[in-house]
Amino acid sequence: MGEQPTGGQPRTPECNVVRNEAGVITSIDDSVTEILGWRPEQIMGSPSTVFIHPDDQADAIGAWFAMIGTPGSTRTFRGRYRTADGGWRWIDCENTNRLDDPDNPHVFTVIRPAEAGELSLAEQIRAREELIARLADALPVGVFQVDRDRRVLFTNGRLHHILGAAPAPEMASLFAVVADDDRGRLDAAVDAAFSGREVDGLELHFNVVVPHPDFATTRVCEVSLRPLTNGANAVTGAIGCLSDVTESVDLRHELELRASTDTLTGCLNRAAIFEFLDLALRSARESGVGVAAIFVDLNRFKEVNDCHGHAVGDKALLWAAACIRGSIRTGDAIGRLGGDEFLVVCPEVPNIESVHPVARRISDSLGPVEIGEGRLELGASVGLAWTDGTDESPDALTARADRAMYESKTGGEAVVVAGPGLS
């Protein structure tokens, strides 16, 4: 390129540029045509940023403000400049601050084509950075990178879409929407990554604000973290991925609910209520505080089905479940065993006397009822059994409550208390 000076080395063209404090070109020599293809009159009066590649403008502006802050200082910048044919060329700029010149305050710039060897490395680095950034934005998951001081070094657009949060310089600000109960778990996971461990499948809840005033929704996200290391294998930070799994979690909960509840009444089903009873008995063995089982059987329910049909019978079961549910304590559980039989499990009951009022409330609530089609003369037989949990199984305790219920049905008493069991 250009003429060959003495010694046979190719001449590197240079162009002298004068700019004012705002970066507007006030003078430029003819060498710009050799370097960029522009004629001087095409560039005069323009801010230099209009010729700098968009991806390089942040670096150019940073170098410019670092230079103009100190009179007499010189700063260099390397970046891509637009050529007259619409392409881009790598240029080295050397900017010298002469704004303190009383007669002609200005910035003097010398521009040269970048050296090929250095240029190749710079292009490779920028190309790789651009590839990573574009790949991250194309991913269906949120991506973030933090250093050991929990400063945010990188995020992709999907992360901000999931969190409903704007970019932030600190991790605490970026993840301000994490639920209070999960904040400690996120911090612990980041600490684990900083100690060199991998984190996978961490489910966290986020209170995401949606585009509606004063309204937020809880999203469930799965977070994975990987430590980042330097050449000496020391951990310098972490990179994380965040996936919105709200729909799959909701589906899982719905399936779990369907598997454990009676479809008609919403009570626990037979398997689930016995599992609850088993857990209550195990806890009682450790704490020494007993468990009660209340067996409820509706009276004259067969007559309701025979006389009014199963649709009315279903309404009666719904009504009965609501009555029982309204009679029990917080922490008690109600299950439908099948037909018109219900089982109530009352954990943490110190003695039989303390739970007898619950059984009485159930009995009193299940009297005659008006269900659209007329008055149904329903009632209930209730059997109550209690144990301190020692050596008694769920089946054994339920059997005692069942026998007491049968005595209630045959003897006409509202509630019958079972005799002592194995405990």
C-alpha positions in Angstrom: 0.0 0.0 0.0 1.4 3.4 -0.9 4.9 4.2 -1.9 8.0 2.3 -0.7 10.4 4.4 1.4 14.1 3.8 1.5 14.9 0.3 2.7 12.0 -1.3 0.9 9.5 -1.3 3.8 5.9 -0.4 2.7 4.8 3.0 4.0 1.9 3.1 6.5 -0.4 5.9 5.5 -1.4 8.4 8.2 -4.2 11.0 8.3 -4.2 14.0 10.5 -7.6 15.0 11.9 -8.6 18.0 14.0 -11.8 17.8 16.1 -13.5 20.0 18.6 -14.5 19.0 22.2 -17.8 17.5 20.9 -15.8 15.2 18.5 -16.9 17.1 15.3 -14.3 17.0 12.6 -13.1 20.5 11.8 -10.1 19.7 9.6 -8.8 16.5 7.9 -6.1 16.0 5.3 -6.3 14.3 1.9 -4.8 11.0 3.3 -8.2 10.0 4.5 -9.0 9.1 0.9 -6.2 6.6 0.8 -7.2 5.1 4.1 -11.0 5.1 4.0 -11.9 6.2 0.5 -13.7 9.4 1.6 -12.9 12.8 0.2 -12.2 15.4 3.0 -15.2 17.5 2.1 -17.5 14.4 2.7 -16.3 14.1 6.3 -15.9 17.7 7.4 -18.4 18.9 9.9 -19.5 15.4 10.9 -19.1 13.8 14.3 -16.6 11.0 14.1 -19.0 8.5 15.7 -21.1 8.3 12.6 -18.2 6.5 10.9 -17.4 4.1 13.8 -18.9 0.6 13.8 -21.9 0.4 16.3 -20.2 -2.4 18.3 -17.1 -0.3 18.7 -18.7 3.0 19.7 -18.8 2.3 23.4 -15.0 1.8 23.5 -14.5 4.8 21.3 -16.6 7.1 23.5 -14.9 5.7 26.6 -11.4 6.4 25.2 -12.6 9.9 24.2 -13.9 11.0 27.6 -10.8 9.5 29.3 -8.7 11.7 27.0 -10.5 15.0 27.2 -10.6 15.0 31.0 -6.8 15.6 31.1 -5.3 18.4 29.0 -2.2 17.2 27.2 -3.0 13.6 27.5 -3.0 11.1 24.7 -5.2 8.0 24.3 -5.4 5.3 21.7 -8.4 3.5 20.3 -8.7 0.7 17.9 -11.9 0.0 16.1 -13.7 -0.4 12.7 -14.4 2.7 10.6 -16.9 2.8 7.7 -15.3 3.1 4.3 -16.7 5.0 1.3 -17.7 1.8 -0.4 -19.9 0.7 2.6 -17.4 -1.7 4.1 -15.4 -1.5 7.4 -11.7 -1.1 8.1 -9.8 -1.5 11.3 -8.1 1.7 12.3 -5.8 2.8 15.1 -6.6 6.3 16.4 -4.2 8.3 18.6 -6.0 11.2 20.2 -4.1 14.1 21.9 -5.9 16.6 24.1 -5.0 20.2 23.1 -8.2 21.8 24.4 -6.1 24.0 26.7 -4.6 25.8 23.6 -5.8 29.4 24.2 -5.8 30.3 20.6 -7.1 27.0 19.1 -8.6 24.5 21.6 -8.9 21.2 19.8 -8.2 17.5 19.8 -5.5 16.3 17.4 -5.9 12.8 16.0 -3.7 10.6 13.9 -5.4 7.7 12.2 -3.6 4.7 10.7 -4.7 1.3 9.4 -4.3 -1.3 12.1 -1.4 -3.7 11.9 -2.4 -7.0 10.2 -1.0 -9.3 12.9 -2.6 -7.5 15.8 -5.7 -7.0 13.8 -6.2 -10.7 13.3 -6.2 -11.4 17.0 -8.5 -8.5 17.8 -11.0 -9.6 15.1 -11.0 -13.1 16.4 -11.7 -11.9 20.0 -14.5 -9.6 18.8 -16.0 -12.3 16.5 -16.0 -14.7 19.4 -17.5 -12.2 21.8 -20.2 -11.4 19.2 -20.9 -15.1 18.6 -21.3 -15.7 22.3 -23.6 -12.7 22.8 -25.8 -13.7 19.8 -25.9 -17.3 20.9 -26.9 -16.3 24.4 -29.7 -14.1 23.1 -31.0 -17.0 20.9 -31.2 -19.4 23.9 -34.6 -20.2 25.4 -33.1 -19.7 28.9 -31.8 -16.8 30.8 -28.1 -16.5 31.1 -26.0 -14.4 33.6 -22.4 -14.1 34.6 -21.2 -12.7 38.0 -17.7 -12.1 39.5 -16.7 -13.0 43.0 -18.0 -9.7 44.2 -21.4 -10.6 42.7 -21.1 -7.8 40.1 -23.1 -8.7 37.0 -20.8 -9.0 34.0 -23.2 -10.3 31.4 -26.9 -11.1 30.9 -29.0 -12.0 27.9 -32.4 -10.7 26.9 -34.3 -13.8 27.9 -33.2 -13.4 31.5 -34.7 -10.0 31.7 -37.9 -11.2 30.0 -38.3 -14.1 32.6 -37.6 -11.9 35.6 -39.4 -8.8 34.3 -36.3 -6.9 35.6 -34.1 -4.3 33.9 -30.3 -4.8 33.7 -28.6 -4.1 37.0 -24.9 -3.9 38.0 -25.2 -6.0 41.1 -26.7 -9.5 41.5 -28.8 -8.4 44.5 -30.6 -5.8 42.4 -30.9 -8.1 39.4 -32.5 -10.8 41.5 -34.5 -8.5 43.8 -37.7 -10.3 42.6 -36.7 -13.7 44.2 -39.1 -14.7 46.9 -37.9 -14.0 50.4 -38.0 -17.7 51.4 -35.7 -18.6 48.5 -33.2 -15.7 48.8 -30.9 -17.7 51.1 -31.0 -20.7 48.8 -29.9 -18.6 45.8 -27.0 -17.1 47.9 -26.0 -20.5 49.1 -26.0 -21.8 45.5 -23.8 -19.0 44.3 -21.4 -19.6 47.2 -21.2 -23.2 46.2 -20.3 -22.2 42.6 -17.6 -19.9 44.0 -16.2 -22.8 45.9 -15.9 -24.8 42.7 -19.0 -26.9 42.9 -21.7 -27.3 40.2 -25.3 -26.6 41.0 -28.2 -28.1 39.0 -32.0 -28.2 39.3 -32.4 -25.5 42.0 -36.1 -24.5 42.0 -36.7 -20.9 43.1 -39.8 -18.7 43.2 -39.8 -15.2 41.8 -42.4 -12.5 42.4 -42.5 -11.2 38.9 -44.4 -7.9 38.2 -46.5 -8.1 35.1 -47.7 -5.1 33.0 -50.6 -4.4 35.3 -50.6 -1.9 38.1 -50.1 -3.4 41.6 -50.1 -7.0 40.3 -47.5 -9.6 40.6 -47.4 -13.3 39.8 -45.2 -16.0 41.2 -43.0 -17.8 38.7 -41.0 -20.9 39.4 -37.6 -21.1 37.7 -34.9 -23.7 37.7 -31.4 -22.4 38.2 -28.1 -24.1 37.3 -24.6 -22.6 38.1 -21.1 -23.4 37.0 -17.9 -21.9 38.4 -15.6 -19.9 36.1 -11.8 -20.2 36.5 -8.7 -18.3 35.3 -5.5 -19.8 33.9 -4.3 -20.7 37.4 -7.6 -22.6 37.9 -8.8 -20.2 40.6 -12.5 -19.5 40.6 -13.1 -15.9 39.4 -16.9 -16.0 39.3 -19.9 -18.0 38.0 -22.2 -18.4 35.1 -25.8 -19.4 35.5 -28.8 -20.5 33.5 -32.4 -19.8 34.5 -35.4 -21.6 33.0 -39.0 -20.8 33.6 -40.6 -24.1 34.7 -43.8 -22.6 36.1 -46.1 -24.5 33.8 -44.4 -27.9 34.3 -44.5 -27.3 38.1 -48.2 -26.4 38.0 -48.9 -29.5 36.0 -46.9 -31.7 38.4 -48.8 -30.2 41.4 -52.1 -30.8 39.6 -51.2 -34.4 38.9 -50.1 -34.9 42.5 -53.4 -33.3 43.7 -55.4 -35.6 41.4 -53.5 -38.6 42.7 -54.2 -37.8 46.3 -57.8 -36.3 46.3 -61.3 -37.6 45.8 -62.6 -36.2 42.6 -66.1 -35.6 43.9 -65.6 -34.0 47.3 -62.1 -32.7 47.2 -61.2 -34.6 50.3 -58.1 -36.8 50.5 -58.7 -40.2 48.9 -58.3 -43.5 50.8 -54.6 -43.9 50.1 -53.7 -40.3 50.9 -55.6 -40.2 54.2 -54.0 -43.4 55.4 -50.6 -42.0 54.4 -51.4 -38.9 56.5 -52.4 -41.1 59.4 -49.2 -43.1 59.2 -47.1 -39.9 59.3 -49.1 -38.7 62.3 -48.6 -41.9 64.2 -44.8 -41.8 63.5 -44.7 -38.3 64.8 -46.7 -39.3 67.9 -44.2 -42.0 68.7 -41.4 -39.4 68.7 -43.3 -36.6 70.5 -45.5 -38.7 72.9 -48.5 -36.6 71.8 -51.3 -38.9 70.6 -53.5 -39.2 67.4 -57.2 -39.5 67.0 -59.2 -41.1 64.2 -62.9 -40.1 63.7 -64.9 -42.5 61.5 -68.0 -40.9 59.9 -70.8 -42.8 58.1 -73.9 -41.0 56.7 -77.2 -42.4 57.8 -80.0 -43.1 55.3 -77.7 -42.3 52.4 -78.8 -45.3 50.4 -82.4 -44.1 50.6 -81.3 -40.7 49.1 -79.7 -42.5 46.2 -82.7 -44.8 45.7 -85.4 -42.1 46.0 -83.7 -39.1 44.5 -81.0 -40.5 42.2 -77.2 -40.4 42.2 -77.0 -36.7 41.2 -78.7 -35.7 44.5 -76.6 -38.3 46.3 -73.5 -36.6 45.0 -74.8 -33.2 46.2 -75.4 -34.8 49.6 -71.8 -36.0 49.7 -70.5 -32.6 48.8 -72.6 -31.1 51.6 -71.4 -33.7 54.1 -67.7 -33.1 53.2 -68.2 -29.3 53.7 -69.9 -29.9 57.1 -67.1 -32.1 58.3 -64.4 -29.8 56.9 -66.0 -26.9 58.8 -66.1 -28.8 62.1 -62.4 -30.0 62.3 -59.4 -28.2 63.6 -56.6 -26.5 61.6 -54.1 -29.3 60.9 -56.7 -32.1 60.9 -57.3 -33.9 57.6 -60.4 -35.4 56.1 -60.5 -38.3 53.7 -63.3 -40.1 51.8 -62.9 -43.8 52.2 -65.6 -44.6 49.6 -69.4 -44.4 49.3 -70.6 -42.4 52.3 -67.7 -43.1 54.7 -65.3 -40.5 55.8 -62.2 -40.6 58.0 -60.9 -37.6 59.9 -57.3 -37.8 61.3 -56.5 -35.4 64.2 -52.7 -35.3 65.0 -51.2 -33.9 68.2 -54.1 -34.9 70.5 -52.9 -35.3 74.1 -56.0 -37.3 75.3 -59.4 -38.6 74.1 -61.2 -35.8 76.0 -59.6 -33.0 74.0 -60.8 -34.4 70.7 -64.3 -35.4 71.7 -65.7 -31.9 70.9 -64.5 -32.3 67.3 -66.4 -35.5 66.9 -69.5 -33.9 68.5 -69.3 -30.9 66.1 -69.2 -33.3 63.2 -72.2 -35.2 64.4 -74.2 -32.0 65.1 -73.4 -30.5 61.7 -74.7 -33.5 59.7 -78.5 -33.3 60.3 -81.4 -32.9 57.9 -80.6 -30.7 54.9 -82.5 -28.9 52.1 -80.8 -29.7 48.7 -83.1 -28.2 46.1 -85.1 -31.3 45.5 -86.5 -31.3 49.0 -85.6 -32.0 52.6 -83.2 -34.9 53.1 -83.3 -36.7 56.5 -79.6 -37.3 56.7 -77.6 -37.8 59.8 -74.3 -39.4 60.7 -72.9 -42.2 62.9 -69.6 -41.2 64.4 -66.9 -43.3 66.0 -63.9 -41.9 67.8 -60.6 -43.7 68.6 -57.4 -42.4 70.2 -53.9 -43.7 70.7 -50.6 -42.3 72.0 -49.0 -43.9 68.9 -47.2 -46.7 70.6 -47.3 -49.9 68.5 -50.6 -49.2 66.8 -50.9 -49.2 63.1 -53.1 -47.0 60.9 -55.3 -50.0 60.1 -55.7 -50.9 63.8 -56.6 -47.4 64.9 -59.1 -47.0 62.0 -60.6 -50.4 62.8 -61.3 -49.3 66.3 -62.9 -46.1 65.1 -65.0 -48.1 62.6 -66.3 -50.4 65.3 -67.2 -47.5 67.5 -69.1 -45.9 64.5 -71.0 -49.2 64.1 -72.0 -49.1 67.8 -73.2 -45.5 67.2 -75.3 -46.6 64.3 -76.9 -49.6 66.0 -77.2 -47.9 69.5 -78.5 -44.6 68.3 -75.8 -42.5 70.1 -74.4 -39.5 68.2 -70.8 -40.3 69.1 -69.2 -43.5 70.5 -65.7 -43.6 71.9 -63.8 -46.7 71.2 -62.2 -48.7 74.0 -58.4 -48.8 74.4 -56.4 -50.4 71.7 -52.9 -51.9 71.9 -51.5 -48.7 73.2 
